[in-house]
């Protein structure tokens, strides 16, 4: 059966309709860009497991307090981190199941790659 140029155009139009909206792609790109920094990814890994204040995060990461605070601010603006006040303390955590799974999955995929373990479905 011959393939015609119009068939390729129809397929391309069908594929184009399945693309996510531009605003979703922009938001996802920003989220991934935030996770592209090693310190922020380490912060997110700690925040996936629960709430932590800046003092605990500074001690765990061995990074200066102003740097940790700046990273947390960026992560909050990107919608990856939630903050809750408890008196004078600010407690940070990963925001929602999608964010927690994203962080967990990317680090598990990296573990497979580093250890040479085959991927699985």
Backbone torsions as a table, in degrees:
resi	resn	phi	psi	omega
1	UNK	NA	124.0	-176.9
2	UNK	-70.9	149.0	177.7
3	UNK	-102.9	130.6	-178.8
4	UNK	-108.9	154.0	-179.9
5	UNK	-56.8	-36.2	-179.3
6	UNK	-64.9	-27.5	176.7
7	UNK	-66.2	-40.5	177.4
8	UNK	-65.0	-38.5	179.1
9	UNK	-65.8	-42.7	179.2
10	UNK	-62.6	-43.1	179.0
11	UNK	-64.9	-41.1	178.7
12	UNK	-63.0	-41.9	178.3
13	UNK	-63.4	-40.3	178.0
14	UNK	-63.3	-44.1	178.4
15	UNK	-63.3	-41.6	-178.8
16	UNK	-61.7	-38.5	-179.7
17	UNK	-66.5	-22.9	179.9
18	UNK	-87.1	-6.5	178.9
19	UNK	-67.4	145.4	174.7
20	UNK	-68.4	155.1	179.6
21	UNK	-61.5	151.3	-178.3
22	UNK	-55.3	-42.0	-178.1
23	UNK	-65.4	-32.5	176.3
24	UNK	-69.1	-41.9	179.2
25	UNK	-64.4	-41.4	178.5
26	UNK	-62.9	-43.8	179.4
27	UNK	-64.6	-42.8	179.1
28	UNK	-64.4	-41.1	179.1
29	UNK	-61.9	-41.6	178.4
30	UNK	-64.6	-41.6	179.1
31	UNK	-62.6	-46.2	-179.9
32	UNK	-66.2	-36.2	177.5
33	UNK	-61.6	-40.4	178.6
34	UNK	-63.6	-36.4	179.9
35	UNK	-80.0	-8.2	-179.9
36	UNK	-76.8	-2.7	177.2
37	UNK	-100.8	129.7	-176.1
38	UNK	-58.2	-42.3	-179.8
39	UNK	-65.4	-43.5	179.9
40	UNK	-66.2	-37.6	178.1
41	UNK	-65.6	-40.3	176.5
42	UNK	-63.9	-42.3	176.0
43	UNK	-57.5	-47.8	-178.9
44	UNK	-62.1	-37.8	178.4
45	UNK	-59.7	-43.2	178.2
46	UNK	-67.1	-37.3	-177.2
47	UNK	-76.9	-18.8	175.0
48	UNK	-64.8	-34.8	-176.3
49	UNK	-80.8	-13.5	177.8
50	UNK	156.0	-170.5	-177.8
51	UNK	-81.3	140.8	176.6
52	UNK	-145.2	148.6	174.3
53	UNK	-93.3	171.0	-175.9
54	UNK	-60.8	-39.7	-179.0
55	UNK	-58.8	-45.6	179.4
56	UNK	-65.5	-40.0	-179.6
57	UNK	-67.0	-40.1	176.9
58	UNK	-60.5	-46.4	-179.3
59	UNK	-63.4	-41.3	-177.6
60	UNK	-69.1	-40.1	-175.8
61	UNK	-87.7	-23.9	-175.7
62	UNK	68.9	30.7	-179.3
63	UNK	-113.5	147.9	-178.6
64	UNK	-58.9	143.8	-178.5
65	UNK	-53.5	-46.1	179.3
66	UNK	-60.2	-36.7	179.5
67	UNK	-67.0	-43.0	178.6
68	UNK	-62.4	-45.1	179.2
69	UNK	-60.9	-41.4	179.4
70	UNK	-64.8	-44.1	178.1
71	UNK	-62.2	-43.1	178.7
72	UNK	-61.8	-39.3	177.6
73	UNK	-61.5	-44.3	178.7
74	UNK	-63.9	-41.9	179.6
75	UNK	-65.2	-36.7	176.2
76	UNK	-64.6	-46.7	-180.0
77	UNK	-61.2	-32.4	179.3
78	UNK	-81.1	-3.8	178.4
79	UNK	80.8	16.8	-178.3
80	UNK	-94.4	-19.8	-174.4
81	UNK	-128.1	140.1	173.5
82	UNK	-111.1	151.8	178.7
83	UNK	-127.7	142.7	178.3
84	UNK	-133.4	135.8	179.5
85	UNK	-90.9	137.4	173.9
86	UNK	-132.9	92.7	-172.2
87	UNK	66.7	-124.1	179.0
88	UNK	-88.1	-12.6	-177.6
89	UNK	-84.3	141.4	171.5
90	UNK	-106.1	124.0	179.6
91	UNK	-107.6	128.1	-176.3
92	UNK	-107.8	147.3	175.6
93	UNK	-151.2	159.3	175.0
94	UNK	-66.4	138.6	-174.6
95	UNK	-89.2	106.3	169.4
96	UNK	79.9	161.9	-177.2
97	UNK	-64.4	-37.5	179.8
98	UNK	-62.0	-44.1	-179.1
99	UNK	-66.5	-44.6	179.0
100	UNK	-60.2	-43.7	179.7
101	UNK	-66.9	-38.2	178.6
102	UNK	-59.3	-49.7	-179.1
103	UNK	-63.5	-46.4	-179.2
104	UNK	-62.3	-45.8	-177.9
105	UNK	-65.2	-42.4	-178.4
106	UNK	-65.8	-37.2	178.9
107	UNK	-75.1	-32.7	174.2
108	UNK	-67.8	-40.7	176.8
109	UNK	-61.6	-39.6	177.8
110	UNK	-65.3	-39.5	177.7
111	UNK	-60.4	-42.7	177.8
112	UNK	-61.9	-44.2	-178.1
113	UNK	-64.1	-46.4	-177.3
114	UNK	-65.4	-39.5	-176.7
115	UNK	-86.3	-6.3	-179.0
116	UNK	72.5	23.5	178.9
117	UNK	-82.9	133.8	179.3
118	UNK	-62.0	147.5	176.4
119	UNK	-67.1	157.4	175.7
120	UNK	-135.4	161.0	-178.6
121	UNK	-86.0	NA	NA
